Amino acid sequence: MVEIKVFGQTYTVKTDAEENYIQDVAKYVNEKMEEVLKKTKSVSTLNVAILTALNIADDLLKEKEKRISLLREVEAKSKDLVEKIEIKMGGMELEKNLITG
């Protein structure tokens, strides 16, 4: 059980994660909520929370897209390298057969 404070409210969180990690999560949420509050000037805690959730979800989805793009790039480069190695190895086999043949 970890006690955190988010936007002035205290919450007790049941978790298997380390306390420092949960405190960092709460700090991140607080920072995001403060950003939203400054931009919107909304006095409704619910509105700030919803807009913050949308912003965090947007950040998450953008990061997922970046990750997918990087994985595709790594996969393409890996395939290219494998093809080059196979071509080189095939050439070496041909040379070996010509020499021993």
C-alpha positions as CSV (number, residue, x, y, z in Angstrom):
1,M,0.0,0.0,0.0
2,V,1.4,3.4,-1.0
3,E,-0.1,6.8,-0.1
4,I,0.1,9.4,-2.9
5,K,-1.2,12.9,-3.4
6,V,-2.8,13.8,-6.7
7,F,-4.1,17.3,-7.3
8,G,-4.5,17.9,-3.6
9,Q,-6.3,14.6,-2.9
10,T,-4.7,11.8,-0.9
11,Y,-5.1,8.3,-2.2
12,T,-4.0,4.9,-0.9
13,V,-2.8,2.7,-3.8
14,K,-2.6,-1.1,-3.5
15,T,0.3,-2.2,-5.7
16,D,3.2,-4.6,-6.2
17,A,5.3,-1.8,-7.6
18,E,8.0,0.0,-5.7
19,E,6.9,3.0,-3.7
20,N,9.3,5.3,-5.4
21,Y,7.9,4.3,-8.8
22,I,4.3,5.0,-7.7
23,Q,5.4,8.4,-6.3
24,D,7.0,9.2,-9.6
25,V,3.8,8.2,-11.4
26,A,1.8,10.5,-9.1
27,K,4.3,13.3,-9.7
28,Y,4.0,12.9,-13.4
29,V,0.2,13.0,-13.2
30,N,0.4,16.1,-11.0
31,E,2.7,17.8,-13.5
32,K,0.3,17.0,-16.3
33,M,-2.7,18.2,-14.4
34,E,-0.9,21.5,-13.6
35,E,-0.1,22.0,-17.3
36,V,-3.8,21.5,-18.2
37,L,-4.9,23.8,-15.4
38,K,-2.6,26.6,-16.7
39,K,-3.8,26.1,-20.3
40,T,-7.5,25.9,-19.6
41,K,-8.1,27.9,-16.5
42,S,-10.8,25.4,-15.6
43,V,-11.9,25.3,-12.0
44,S,-13.6,21.9,-12.4
45,T,-11.3,19.1,-11.0
46,L,-13.2,16.6,-13.2
47,N,-12.6,18.6,-16.3
48,V,-8.9,18.9,-15.5
49,A,-8.7,15.2,-14.8
50,I,-10.4,14.2,-18.0
51,L,-8.3,16.6,-20.1
52,T,-5.2,15.3,-18.4
53,A,-6.2,11.7,-19.1
54,L,-6.7,12.6,-22.7
55,N,-3.3,14.3,-22.9
56,I,-1.6,11.3,-21.3
57,A,-3.4,8.9,-23.6
58,D,-2.3,11.0,-26.6
59,D,1.3,10.9,-25.4
60,L,1.1,7.1,-24.9
61,L,-0.4,6.5,-28.4
62,K,2.3,8.7,-30.0
63,E,5.0,6.8,-28.2
64,K,3.5,3.4,-29.3
65,E,3.5,4.6,-32.9
66,K,7.2,5.7,-32.6
67,R,8.0,2.3,-31.2
68,I,6.2,0.5,-33.9
69,S,8.0,2.6,-36.5
70,L,11.4,1.9,-35.0
71,L,10.7,-1.8,-34.9
72,R,9.7,-1.8,-38.5
73,E,12.9,0.1,-39.4
74,V,15.0,-2.4,-37.4
75,E,13.2,-5.3,-39.0
76,A,13.8,-3.9,-42.5
77,K,17.5,-3.2,-41.9
78,S,17.9,-6.7,-40.3
79,K,16.4,-8.4,-43.4
80,D,18.7,-6.3,-45.6
81,L,21.8,-7.4,-43.6
82,V,20.7,-11.0,-43.7
83,E,20.3,-10.8,-47.5
84,K,23.8,-9.3,-47.9
85,I,25.3,-11.9,-45.6
86,E,23.6,-14.7,-47.5
87,I,24.8,-13.3,-50.9
88,K,28.3,-13.0,-49.5
89,M,28.2,-16.5,-48.1
90,G,26.8,-17.8,-51.3
91,G,29.7,-16.2,-53.2
92,M,32.1,-17.8,-50.8
93,E,30.6,-21.2,-51.4
94,L,30.8,-20.7,-55.1
95,E,34.5,-19.8,-54.8
96,K,35.2,-22.8,-52.6
97,N,33.5,-25.1,-55.1
98,L,35.6,-23.6,-58.0
99,I,38.8,-24.0,-56.1
100,T,38.2,-27.5,-54.8
101,G,36.1,-28.5,-57.8
